[in-house]
Amino acid sequence: MGGWTTEEIPDQSGRTVLVTGANSGLGVRSAEALAAKGAHVVMACRDEARAESARRDVAAMATGPAPTVVRLDLSDLASVRAAADEVAGSVEHLDVLMNNAGVMAVPRGQTADGFEMQFGTNHLGHFALTGLLLPVLHRAEAPRVVTTSSNGHRVGRMGWDDLNAEKRYGKWRAYAQSKLANLLFMYELDRRADEAGSDLTSVGAHPGYAETHLTDRHGARVWGAMVAVGNRLLAQSAAQGALPQLYAATMPDVQGGEYYGPDGFREMRGAPRKVGSTARSRDEADADGLWQISERLTDVTYGWG
């Protein structure tokens, strides 16, 4: 797998892919690569002005259908439901759902539904979106859900008695919890799909240390300077960081429950390969518990029929 690039993505003609957070960073680079291979890319974005600018860039690379935009604010479950309804009524099938969007280390805040912002956006928003789009995914021959996590999951702990950080809040602690939740969800989705006899494949990916808009929004001047130096010395481009999730989304050898990341030192950069994740991320009891909590909080139940 060494040296894999977007040139090796199989022909995507006739396939529809929805990418969340497709207006910048890993999302727009993924959208460009998929559109260049013939996919109809649905760009699910919160900021409509930025989405339109990104759509023009993706359209310039498209070799198949022109990309389309659907408004999606993952921090608002009403917006998630509206976006899912719009997609269900506008596409015949959905071959790939790329759960890419996220926020990182933001100040304490709440979603429109009262959840801690990072847990609510990164996990609950995508949990709800995936469940609501399940019927559209099942219209495809071999649907695939790709969930983007990060190396931050390795220090993540699920605060079962304080998932919404009402007792105490640490922005990096909350981020790590949300990325651990992403992987617990990815593995549990694959298990449940298999138990239901569904053809859906659930896989995960992480970008390593990629220079994206997320790395420069942490407020403190000193931290900002450190990030800038780190980006120059260590980070790979967003296009390179998108390779693991593109591999996971498109390659025929990908199996359910696999996790992809860079092949370099500490998985910070490099070509995509299968990587491991922590024992916490693979705890089946925790995954089942998180699933049940997520269904209750979002009021979204997955229908496998």
DOLUM-913583 format. One record per residue: x, y, z of N, C-alpha, C in turn. Coordinates in steps of 0.2 Angstrom, whole numbers, plus 5000, padded with zeros to 4 digits. Each point is the difference from the previous one (the first is absolute). Layout:
N
PT    n_x    n_y    n_z   ca_x   ca_y   ca_z    c_x    c_y    c_z
PT      X      Y      Z      X      Y      Z      X      Y      Z
...
This chain:
305
PT    n_x    n_y    n_z   ca_x   ca_y   ca_z    c_x    c_y    c_z
PT   5004   4994   5000   4996   5006   5000   5004   5006   5000
PT   5007   5000   5001   5004   5005   5000   5000   5005   4994
PT   5000   5006   5001   5000   5005   4995   4993   5001   4997
PT   4995   4997   5002   4993   5001   4997   4998   5007   5000
PT   4997   5002   4994   4998   5007   4999   4993   5000   4997
PT   4997   5006   4999   4994   5000   4997   4999   4998   4993
PT   5006   4999   4996   5000   4997   4994   4997   4993   5000
PT   5001   4997   5005   4998   4993   5001   4993   4999   5002
PT   4996   5005   5001   4993   4999   5002   4996   4997   4994
PT   4997   4995   5001   4996   4997   4994   4995   5005   4997
PT   4998   4998   4994   4995   5004   4997   4994   5001   5004
PT   4997   5006   5001   4994   5001   5005   4994   5002   4996
PT   5000   4999   4993   4994   5002   4996   4994   4996   5003
PT   4995   5003   5000   4993   4997   5002   5000   5000   5008
PT   5005   5002   5004   4999   5000   5007   4999   5007   5003
PT   4996   5000   5005   4999   5006   5004   5003   5000   5007
PT   5004   5005   5002   5003   5000   5006   4998   5007   5003
PT   4999   4999   5007   4998   5006   5004   5006   5001   5005
PT   5003   5006   4999   5005   5002   5005   4998   5006   5004
PT   5000   4998   5007   4999   5006   5005   5006   5004   5001
PT   4999   5007   5001   5005   5004   5000   5004   5001   4994
PT   4997   5000   4994   5003   5000   4994   5003   5007   4997
PT   4999   5005   5004   5002   5007   4998   5007   5002   5001
PT   5004   4995   5004   5007   5002   5002   5003   4994   5002
PT   5007   5000   5001   5004   4995   5002   4999   4993   4997
PT   5000   4995   5004   5000   4993   4998   4994   4999   4996
PT   4994   5004   5001   4994   4999   4997   5000   5002   4993
PT   5003   5006   4999   5000   5002   4993   5005   4997   4995
PT   5006   4998   5004   5004   4996   4996   4998   4993   4998
PT   4996   4997   5005   4996   4994   4998   4995   5000   4994
PT   4996   5006   5001   4995   5001   4995   5003   5001   4993
PT   5006   5004   5000   5003   5001   4993   5003   4993   4997
PT   5003   4996   5004   5003   4994   4998   4994   4995   4997
PT   4995   5000   5004   4994   4995   4998   4997   5003   4994
PT   4999   5007   4999   4997   5002   4994   5004   4999   4994
PT   5007   5001   5001   5004   4999   4995   5000   4993   4997
PT   4997   4995   5004   5000   4993   4998   4993   4998   4997
PT   4995   5005   5000   4994   4999   4997   4994   5000   5005
PT   5001   5000   5006   4995   5000   5005   4995   5006   5000
PT   4994   4999   5002   4996   5006   5001   5001   5001   5008
PT   5003   5006   5001   5002   5002   5007   4994   5004   5003
PT   4997   4998   5006   4996   5005   5003   5004   5003   5006
PT   5001   5006   5000   5004   5004   5005   4995   5003   5005
PT   5001   4996   5006   4995   5002   5006   5004   5005   5004
PT   4998   5007   5000   5004   5005   5003   4995   5004   5004
PT   5003   5003   5006   4996   5005   5004   5000   5007   4997
PT   5006   5002   4998   5001   5007   4997   4998   5000   4993
PT   4995   5003   4998   4997   5000   4993   5005   5004   4995
PT   5002   5005   5002   5005   5004   4996   5006   4997   4999
PT   5003   4997   5005   5007   4996   4999   4998   4994   4996
PT   4994   4997   5001   4999   4994   4996   4999   5001   4993
PT   4997   5006   4998   5000   5002   4993   5007   5001   4997
PT   5004   5003   5003   5007   5001   4998   5003   4993   4999
PT   5000   4996   5005   5003   4993   4999   4996   4996   4994
PT   4994   5001   5000   4996   4996   4994   5003   5002   4993
PT   5002   5006   4999   5003   5002   4994   5006   4997   4999
PT   5004   5000   5005   5007   4996   5000   4999   4993   4998
PT   4995   4997   5003   4999   4992   4999   4997   4999   4993
PT   4996   5005   4998   4997   4999   4993   5005   5001   4995
PT   5005   5004   5001   5006   5001   4995   5004   4993   4999
PT   4999   4996   5005   5004   4993   4999   4996   4995   4999
PT   4993   5001   5000   4995   4994   4999   5001   4997   4992
PT   5000   4994   5000   4999   4997   4993   4994   4996   4999
PT   4995   5001   5005   4994   4997   5000   4995   5005   5002
PT   4994   4998   5003   4995   5005   5002   5003   5006   5004
PT   4997   5006   4999   5002   5006   5004   4999   4998   5008
PT   5004   5003   5004   4999   4999   5007   4994   5004   5003
PT   4997   4998   5005   4994   5004   5002   5001   5001   5008
PT   4997   5005   5002   5001   5002   5007   4993   4999   5004
PT   5001   4997   5006   4994   5000   5005   5002   5003   5006
PT   4996   5004   5003   5002   5004   5006   4999   4995   5006
PT   5006   4999   5004   5000   4996   5006   5004   5003   5006
PT   4996   5001   5005   5003   5002   5006   5000   4994   5005
PT   5005   4997   5001   5000   4994   5005   4999   5001   5007
PT   5001   5007   5002   4998   5002   5007   4993   5001   5001
PT   4996   4999   4995   4992   5001   5000   4997   4994   4997
PT   4996   4996   5004   4997   4994   4998   4995   5002   4995
PT   4997   5006   5001   4994   5002   4995   5004   5000   4993
PT   5005   5003   5000   5004   5001   4993   5002   4993   4998
PT   5002   4996   5004   5002   4993   4998   4994   4996   4997
PT   4994   5001   5003   4994   4997   4997   4998   5003   4993
PT   5001   5006   5000   4998   5004   4994   5005   4998   4994
PT   5006   4999   5002   5005   4998   4995   4999   4993   4997
PT   4999   4996   5005   4998   4993   4998   4994   4999   4996
PT   4995   5004   5001   4994   5000   4996   5002   5003   4993
PT   5004   5005   5000   5001   5003   4993   5004   4995   4996
PT   5005   4996   5003   5004   4995   4996   4996   4995   4998
PT   4995   4997   5005   4996   4995   4998   4996   5001   4994
PT   4998   5006   4999   4995   5002   4995   5004   5002   4993
PT   5007   5001   5001   5003   5002   4994   5005   4995   4997
PT   5002   4995   5003   5004   4995   4997   4997   4993   5000
PT   5001   4996   4995   4998   4993   4999   5002   4996   5006
PT   5007   5000   5001   5003   4996   5005   5006   5004   5003
PT   5003   4998   5005   5006   5003   5003   5005   4994   5001
PT   5005   5000   4996   5005   4995   5000   5005   5001   5006
PT   5002   5006   5002   5004   5001   5005   4998   5006   5004
PT   5000   4999   5007   4999   5006   5004   5007   5001   5004
PT   5003   5006   4999   5006   5001   5003   4999   5005   5006
PT   5000   4998   5006   4999   5004   5006   5007   5003   5002
PT   5001   5006   4996   5006   5003   5001   5000   5006   5004
PT   4995   5004   5000   5000   5006   5004   5001   5000   5007
PT   5003   5005   5003   5001   5000   5007   5002   5007   5003
PT   5000   5000   5006   5003   5006   5004   5005   4998   5004
PT   5005   5004   5002   5006   4997   5004   5002   5006   5005
PT   5000   4997   5007   5002   5004   5005   4997   5007   5000
PT   4994   5001   5000   4996   5006   5000   4998   5002   5007
PT   4999   5006   5002   4998   5002   5006   4994   4997   5002
PT   4998   5000   5007   4994   4996   5002   4994   5003   4997
PT   4996   4996   4997   4994   5003   4996   4995   4994   5000
PT   4994   5001   4998   4995   4996   4999   4997   5000   4993
PT   4998   4994   4998   4996   4999   4993   4993   5003   5001
PT   4997   5001   4995   4993   5002   5000   4995   4996   5004
PT   5002   4994   5001   4996   4995   5004   5003   4999   5007
PT   5005   5004   5002   5002   5000   5007   5006   4995   5002
PT   5003   4997   4995   5006   4996   5001   5006   5004   5000
PT   5005   4997   5003   5007   5003   5000   5002   5000   4992
PT   5003   5006   4998   5001   5001   4993   5004   4995   4996
PT   5005   4997   5003   5004   4995   4996   4997   4993   5000
PT   4997   4998   5006   4997   4994   5000   4994   5000   4996
PT   4996   5006   5000   4994   5000   4996   5001   5001   4993
PT   5005   5003   4998   5002   5001   4992   5003   4994   4997
PT   5006   4998   5004   5004   4995   4997   4997   4993   5000
PT   4997   4999   5005   4997   4993   5001   4992   5000   4999
PT   4996   5004   5004   4993   4999   5000   4997   5002   4993
PT   5003   5006   4997   4998   5002   4994   5001   4995   4994
PT   5005   4997   5000   5002   4995   4995   4996   4993   5002
PT   4999   4999   5006   4996   4994   5002   4993   5001   4997
PT   4997   5005   5001   4993   5002   4998   5000   5000   4992
PT   5005   5003   4997   5000   5001   4992   5000   4993   4997
PT   5005   4995   5003   5000   4994   4997   4994   4996   5001
PT   4997   5000   5006   4994   4996   5001   4994   5003   4995
PT   5000   5006   4999   4994   5003   4996   5001   4999   4993
PT   5007   4999   4998   5001   4998   4993   5001   4993   4998
PT   4999   4996   5005   5000   4993   4999   4996   4997   4995
PT   4994   5002   4999   4996   4998   4994   5003   5001   4994
PT   5003   5006   4999   5003   5003   4994   5006   4996   4998
PT   5004   4998   5006   5006   4996   4999   4998   4993   4998
PT   4994   4997   5002   4998   4994   4998   4998   4999   4993
PT   4999   5006   4997   4998   4999   4993   5006   4999   4995
PT   5006   5001   5003   5006   4998   4997   5002   4993   5000
PT   5004   4998   4995   5002   4993   5000   5004   4998   5006
PT   5005   5004   5001   5005   4998   5006   5002   5006   5004
PT   4995   5003   5003   5001   5007   5004   5006   4999   5005
PT   5003   5006   5001   5005   5001   5004   5000   5006   5004
PT   5001   5000   5007   5001   5005   5004   5007   5001   5003
PT   5003   5006   4998   5007   5001   5003   4999   5006   5005
PT   5003   4998   5006   4999   5005   5006   5008   5002   5001
PT   5001   5006   5000   5006   5003   5001   5001   5001   5008
PT   5006   4997   5002   5002   5001   5007   5006   5004   5000
PT   5004   4999   5006   5007   5003   5000   5004   4996   5005
PT   5007   5002   5000   5004   4997   5005   4998   5002   5007
PT   4996   5005   5000   4998   5003   5007   4995   4995   5003
PT   4998   4995   4997   4996   4994   5003   5004   4997   5005
PT   5007   4999   4999   5004   4996   5004   5000   5003   5007
PT   4999   5006   5002   5000   5002   5006   4992   5002   5003
PT   4996   4997   4996   4993   5002   5001   4997   4995   5006
PT   4996   5003   5003   4996   4996   5006   4993   5002   4999
PT   4995   4995   5000   4993   5002   5000   4998   5002   5007
PT   4998   5006   5001   4997   5002   5007   4993   4998   5001
PT   4999   4994   5001   4993   4997   5000   4996   5004   5005
PT   5002   5003   5006   4996   5004   5004   5000   5007   4999
PT   5003   5002   4994   5001   5007   4998   5001   5001   4993
PT   4996   4997   4996   5002   5000   4992   4999   5007   4998
PT   4996   5004   5002   4999   5007   4998   5004   5005   5004
PT   5005   4997   5004   5005   5005   5003   4996   5005   5004
PT   4995   4998   5004   4997   5005   5004   5003   5001   5007
PT   5004   4995   5002   5004   5001   5006   5006   5003   4999
PT   5004   4999   4995   5006   5003   4999   5001   5000   4992
PT   5004   5004   4998   5002   5000   4992   5007   5002   4999
PT   5003   4996   4996   5006   5001   4997   5000   4999   4993
PT   5002   5005   4996   4999   4999   4993   5003   4995   4996
PT   5006   4998   5002   5003   4994   4997   4998   4994   5003
PT   4998   4999   5006   4996   4994   5003   4994   4999   4996
PT   4996   5005   4999   4994   4999   4996   5001   4998   4993
PT   5005   5003   4997   5002   4998   4993   5002   4993   5000
PT   5004   4998   5004   5002   4993   5000   4994   4995   5002
PT   4996   5002   5004   4994   4996   5001   4996   4999   4994
PT   4999   5005   4996   4996   5000   4994   5003   4996   4995
PT   5007   5000   4999   5003   4996   4995   5000   4992   5002
PT   5000   4999   5007   4999   4993   5002   4993   4998   4999
PT   4996   5004   5001   4993   4999   4998   4999   4998   4993
PT   5003   5004   4995   5000   4998   4993   5002   4993   4999
PT   5005   4997   5003   5002   4994   4998   4996   4995   5004
PT   4997   5001   5006   4996   4995   5003   4993   5000   4995
PT   4998   5005   4997   4995   5000   4996   5001   4996   4993
PT   5006   5001   4998   5002   4997   4993   5000   4992   5001
PT   5003   4998   5006   5001   4993   5001   4993   4997   5001
PT   4996   5003   5004   4993   4998   5002   4995   5000   4994
PT   5001   5005   4995   4996   5000   4994   5002   4994   4996
PT   5006   4998   4999   5002   4995   4996   4997   4993   5003
PT   5000   5000   5007   4998   4994   5003   4992   4999   4999
PT   4997   5005   5001   4992   5000   4999   4998   4999   4993
PT   5004   5003   4995   4998   4999   4993   5001   4992   4999
PT   5006   4997   5002   5001   4993   4999   4995   4996   5003
PT   4998   5001   5006   4994   4996   5004   4994   5001   4996
PT   4998   5006   4997   4994   5001   4997   5000   4997   4993
PT   5006   4997   4997   5000   4998   4994   5001   5005   4994
PT   5002   5006   5002   5000   5006   4996   5007   5000   4996
PT   5000   5002   4994   5006   5001   4996   5004   5006   5002
PT   4998   5004   5004   5003   5006   5002   5007   4998   5003
PT   5005   5004   4998   5007   4999   5003   5001   5007   5004
PT   5002   4999   5006   5002   5006   5004   5008   4999   5002
PT   5003   5006   4998   5008   5000   5001   5001   5007   5003
PT   5007   5000   5002   5002   5007   5003   5007   5002   4997
PT   5001   5006   5001   5007   5003   4997   5002   5006   5004
PT   5006   5001   5000   5002   5006   5003   5006   5004   4996
PT   5001   5006   5000   5004   5004   4996   5007   5000   5002
PT   5002   4998   5006   5006   5001   5003   5001   5008   5002
PT   5006   5003   4999   5000   5007   5001   5000   5004   4994
PT   4994   5002   4998   4999   5003   4994   4998   5008   5001
PT   5003   5004   4996   4998   5007   5001   4994   5002   4997
PT   4995   5001   5005   4993   5002   4997   4998   5006   5004
PT   4994   5002   4999   4997   5006   5004   4999   4999   5007
PT   5000   4993   5002   4999   4999   5007   5006   5001   5004
PT   5006   5000   4997   5006   5001   5004   5002   5007   5002
PT   4996   5005   4998   5001   5007   5001   4995   5004   5004
PT   4995   4996   5004   4995   5003   5003   5000   4999   5007
PT   5005   5001   5003   5000   4998   5008   5001   5006   5004
PT   5000   5006   4997   5000   5006   5004   5006   5003   5003
PT   5004   4997   5004   5006   5002   5003   5005   5002   4995
PT   5003   5006   5001   5005   5002   4995   5006   4996   5000
PT   5003   4998   5006   5005   4995   5001   4999   4993   4997
PT   4994   4998   5001   4998   4993   4997   5000   5001   4992
PT   4997   5006   4998   5000   5001   4993   5007   5000   4997
PT   5004   5003   5003   5007   5000   4997   5003   4993   5000
PT   4999   4996   5005   5002   4993   5001   4997   4996   4994
PT   4994   5001   4999   4997   4996   4994   5003   5002   4994
PT   5001   5006   4999   5003   5003   4993   5007   4996   4999
PT   5004   5000   5005   5006   4997   5000   4999   4992   4998
PT   4996   4997   5004   4999   4993   4999   4997   4998   4993
PT   4996   5005   4997   4997   4999   4994   5006   5000   4995
PT   5005   5005   5001   5005   5000   4995   5005   4994   5000
PT   5001   4998   5006   5005   4995   5001   4998   4993   4999
PT   4993   4998   5002   4998   4994   5001   4994   4998   4996
PT   4995   5005   4999   4994   4998   4997   5001   4999   4992
PT   4995   4995   4998   4999   4999   4993   4994   5004   4998
PT   4999   5001   4993   4995   5004   4998   4993   4997   5001
PT   4995   5003   4999   4993   4998   5001   4999   4994   4995
PT   5003   5001   4994   4999   4996   4994   5003   4993   5002
PT   5006   5000   5003   5003   4994   5002   4996   4997   5006
PT   4998   5004   5005   4996   4998   5006   4994   4996   4998
PT   4997   5002   4994   4994   4997   4998   5001   4993   4997
PT   5006   4998   4998   5001   4994   4997   4997   4994   5004
PT   5001   4999   5006   4997   4995   5004   4993   4999   4999
PT   4996   5006   5001   4993   4999   4999   4998   4999   4993
PT   5004   5002   4995   4998   4999   4993   5001   4992   4999
PT   5006   4997   5002   5001   4993   5000   4994   4996   5003
PT   4998   5002   5006   4995   4997   5003   4993   5000   4996
PT   4999   5005   4997   4994   5002   4996   5000   4996   4994
PT   5005   4999   4997   5000   4998   4993   5003   4993   4998
PT   5005   4997   5004   5004   4995   4998   4996   4993   5001
PT   5001   4995   4995   4996   4994   5001   5002   4995   5005
PT   5006   5001   5002   5003   4996   5005   4998   5001   5007
PT   4997   5006   5001   4998   5002   5007   4994   4996   5003
PT   5001   4998   5006   4996   4996   5004   4996   5004   5006
PT   4994   4998   5002   4997   5003   5005   5004   5000   5007
PT   5000   5005   5003   5003   5001   5007   5008   5001   4999
PT   5002   5002   4994   5007   5001   4999   5001   5008   5002
PT   5006   5002   5001   5002   5007   5002   5006   5001   4996
PT   5000   5006   4997   5006   5002   4995   5003   5007   5003
PT   5006   5000   4999   5004   5006   5002   5006   5000   4996
PT   5005   5006   5001   5006   5000   4997   5005   4995   5002
PT   5005   4998   4996   5004   4995   5001   5007   5002   5003
PT   5000   5007   5001   5007   5002   5003   5000   5000   5007
PT   5006   5003   5003   5001   5000   5007   4994   5003   5004
PT   4998   4996   5005   4994   5001   5004   4994   5002   4997
PT   5000   4997   4994   4994   5001   4995   4998   5008   4999
PT   5006   5004   5000   4998   5007   4999   5000   5002   4993
PT   5003   4996   4995   5000   5002   4993   5002   4994   4996
PT   4999   5000   4994   5001   4995   4995   4995   4997   4996
PT   5001   4995   4997   4995   4996   4996   4995   4996   5004
PT   4994   4999   4998   4995   4997   5004   5002   4992   5001
PT   4998   4998   5006   5001   4992   5001   4995   4999   5006
PT   4999   4993   5001   4996   4998   5006   5004   5002   5006
PT   4996   5003   5005   5003   5001   5007   4996   4997   5005
PT   5003   5000   5006   4996   4998   5006   4997   5006   5004
PT   4996   4998   5005   4997   5005   5004   5000   4997   5007
PT   4998   5004   5005   5001   4998   5007   4995   4995   5002
PT   5002   4996   5006   4995   4995   5002   4993   5004   5002
PT   5001   5006   5003   4994   5003   5001   4995   5001   4994
PT   5003   5002   4995   4996   5001   4994   4997   4994   4997
PT   5002   4994   5002   4998   4993   4998   4995   4997   5005
PT   4999   5003   5006   4996   4997   5005   4993   5000   4998
PT   4997   4993   4999   4994   4999   4998   4994   5003   5005
PT   5001   4999   5006   4995   5002   5005   5000   5007   5000
PT   5005   5004   4999   5000   5007   5000   4997   5003   4993
PT   5001   4996   4995   4997   5002   4993   4993   4999   5001
PT   4998   4995   5003   4992   4998   5000   4997   5006   5005
PT   5003   5001   5005   4998   5005   5005   4999   5007   4996
PT   5005   5002   4997   5000   5006   4996   4995   5001   4995
PT   4999   4994   4997   4995   5000   4994   4993   5001   5004
PT   4998   4997   5005   4994   5001   5003   4999   5007   5003
PT   5005   5002   5003   5000   5007   5002   4999   5005   4994
PT   5003   4999   4994   5000   5004   4995   4993   5000   4997
PT   4997   4994   4999   4993   4999   4998   4995   5004   5004
PT   5001   5000   5007   4996   5004   5004   5001   5007   5000
PT   5006   5003   4999   5001   5007   5000   4998   5003   4993
PT   5001   4996   4995   4998   5003   4993   4993   4998   4998
PT   4997   4995   5003   4993   4998   4998   5001   4997   4993
PT   5005   4997   4998   5001   4996   4994   5002   4993   5001
PT   4995   4995   4997   5001   4993   5001   5002   4997   4993
PT   5005   4996   5000   5002   4997   4993   4995   4995   4998
PT   4997   5000   4994   4996   4995   4997   5004   4996   4995
PT   5000   4994   5001   5004   4995   4996   4996   4997   4995
PT   4994   5000   5000   4995   4997   4996   5000   5002   4993
